Amino acid sequence: MKVLLLIVVCLCVWICGSAESQATYEEYDAGYAKGYEDACMGLWDEWPDYGSEDFKIGYADGQGERRDELDAAHDDGYSADEYDDGDSDEW
């Protein structure tokens, strides 16, 4: 009788422990997925809007940084296009 009671108690402990560890795993998995999603969304917020006019104008030919520098250096109302010789190798 004591052996049967011991087996029942062990079975209950094993089943309850298994259910608790499964819940813990699911919480961990959900938290990990949420953290990954937050990290990806954080990066996404920093990416440029490739469809915007600013991106198309400034970065269409791969000279976006150069155009920004030229605009800053020649802040006299002219655009960088007027100073761009089209040869990015010399810059």
WOHUUR-V57295 format. One record per residue. N is the residue number from 1. RES is the residue in one letter. SS is DSSP state (H for helix, E for strand, C for the rest). Layout:
N & RES & SS
N & RES & SS
//
This chain:
1 & M & C
2 & K & H
3 & V & H
4 & L & H
5 & L & H
6 & L & H
7 & I & H
8 & V & H
9 & V & H
10 & C & H
11 & L & H
12 & C & H
13 & V & H
14 & W & H
15 & I & H
16 & C & H
17 & G & H
18 & S & H
19 & A & H
20 & E & H
21 & S & H
22 & Q & H
23 & A & H
24 & T & H
25 & Y & H
26 & E & H
27 & E & H
28 & Y & H
29 & D & H
30 & A & H
31 & G & H
32 & Y & H
33 & A & H
34 & K & H
35 & G & H
36 & Y & H
37 & E & H
38 & D & H
39 & A & H
40 & C & H
41 & M & H
42 & G & H
43 & L & H
44 & W & H
45 & D & H
46 & E & H
47 & W & C
48 & P & C
49 & D & C
50 & Y & C
51 & G & C
52 & S & C
53 & E & H
54 & D & H
55 & F & H
56 & K & H
57 & I & H
58 & G & H
59 & Y & H
60 & A & C
61 & D & C
62 & G & C
63 & Q & C
64 & G & H
65 & E & H
66 & R & H
67 & R & H
68 & D & H
69 & E & H
70 & L & H
71 & D & H
72 & A & H
73 & A & H
74 & H & C
75 & D & C
76 & D & C
77 & G & C
78 & Y & C
79 & S & C
80 & A & H
81 & D & H
82 & E & H
83 & Y & C
84 & D & C
85 & D & C
86 & G & C
87 & D & C
88 & S & H
89 & D & H
90 & E & H
91 & W & C
//
